[in-house]
Amino acid sequence: MKVVWGKAPITAREVCDRLTGSRERAYTTIMTTLDRLHRKGLLAREKTGLAWSYTPTLDRKAHEKALADRLATRILASHGDAGLVAFVEAATDASMLERLATLIRRHRKSGGR
């Protein structure tokens, strides 16, 4: 997703060319991964010649918020008060706790939306 966010629209070949690192990645693996991300709704695609061009359906910030929302919902649904306590205890310093308190106040003012 980082590569697609960095240069969209992008083809599988372009993703493959941009991925550098200690190990070689197979073009077919990149194609399969992009197709799976498309089927999950994370990427839109359009045929350009013989190849598909991929574009993210959400920008990075919106994607991260959606992931965090789903995770928080699952934690709170599964663990209730223990989940709430975990969020508070995960705050690593006083400024993070104050930010959490500010977000709670803002949420209450907006009517819980």
For each residue, the residues with C-beta under 8 A, 3 or more apart:
1: 4 5 37 42 56 60 63
2: 5 6
3: 6 7 10 15 18 19
4: 1 7 8 10 15 34 43 54 55 56
5: 1 2 8 56 59 60
6: 2 3 18
7: 3 4 10 14 18
8: 4 5 54 55 56
9: 46 48 53 54 55
10: 3 4 7 14 15 18 53 54 55
11: 14 15 48 51 52 53 54
12: 15 16 27 30 31 34 51 52 54
13: 16 17 27 51
14: 7 10 11 17 18
15: 3 4 10 11 12 18 19 30 34 54
16: 12 13 19 25 27 30
17: 13 14
18: 3 6 7 10 14 15
19: 3 15 16 25 30
20:
21:
22:
23:
24:
25: 16 19 29 30
26: 29 30
27: 12 13 16 30 31
28: 31 32
29: 25 26 32 33
30: 12 15 16 19 25 26 27 33 34
31: 12 27 28 34 35
32: 28 29 35 36
33: 29 30 36 37
34: 4 12 15 30 31 37 38 43 45 52 54
35: 31 32 38 39
36: 32 33 39 40
37: 1 33 34 40 42 43 54
38: 34 35 41 42 43 44 45 52 54
39: 35 36
40: 36 37
41: 38 57
42: 1 37 38 56 57 58 63
43: 4 34 37 38 54 55 56 57
44: 38 54 55 56 57
45: 34 38 52 53 54 55
46: 9 52 53 55
47: 51 52 53
48: 9 11 51 52 53
49:
50:
51: 11 12 13 47 48
52: 11 12 34 38 45 46 47 48
53: 9 10 11 45 46 47 48
54: 4 8 9 10 11 12 15 34 37 38 43 44 45
55: 4 8 9 10 43 44 45 46
56: 1 4 5 8 42 43 44 59 60 63
57: 41 42 43 44
58: 42 62 63 66
59: 5 56 62 63
60: 1 5 56 63 64
61: 64 65
62: 58 59 65 66
63: 1 42 56 58 59 60 66 67
64: 60 61 67 68
65: 61 62 68 69
66: 58 62 63 69 70
67: 63 64 70 71
68: 64 65 71 72
69: 65 66 72 73
70: 66 67 73 74
71: 67 68 74 75
72: 68 69 75 76 87
73: 69 70 76 77
74: 70 71 77 78
75: 71 72 78 79 83 86
76: 72 73 79 80 83 84
77: 73 74
78: 74 75 83
79: 75 76 82 83 86
80: 76 83 84
81: 84 85
82: 79 85 86
83: 75 76 78 79 80 86 87
84: 76 80 81 87 88
85: 81 82 88 89
86: 75 79 82 83 89 90
87: 72 83 84 90 91 100
88: 84 85 91 97 100
89: 85 86
90: 86 87
91: 87 88 96 97 100
92: 96
93: 96 97
94: 97 98
95: 98 99
96: 91 92 93 99 100
97: 88 91 93 94 100 101
98: 94 95 101 102
99: 95 96 102 103
100: 87 88 91 96 97 103 104
101: 97 98 104 105
102: 98 99 105 106
103: 99 100 106 107
104: 100 101 107 108
105: 101 102 108 109
106: 102 103 109 110
107: 103 104 110 112 113
108: 104 105 111 112
109: 105 106
110: 106 107 113
111: 108
112: 107 108
113: 107 110
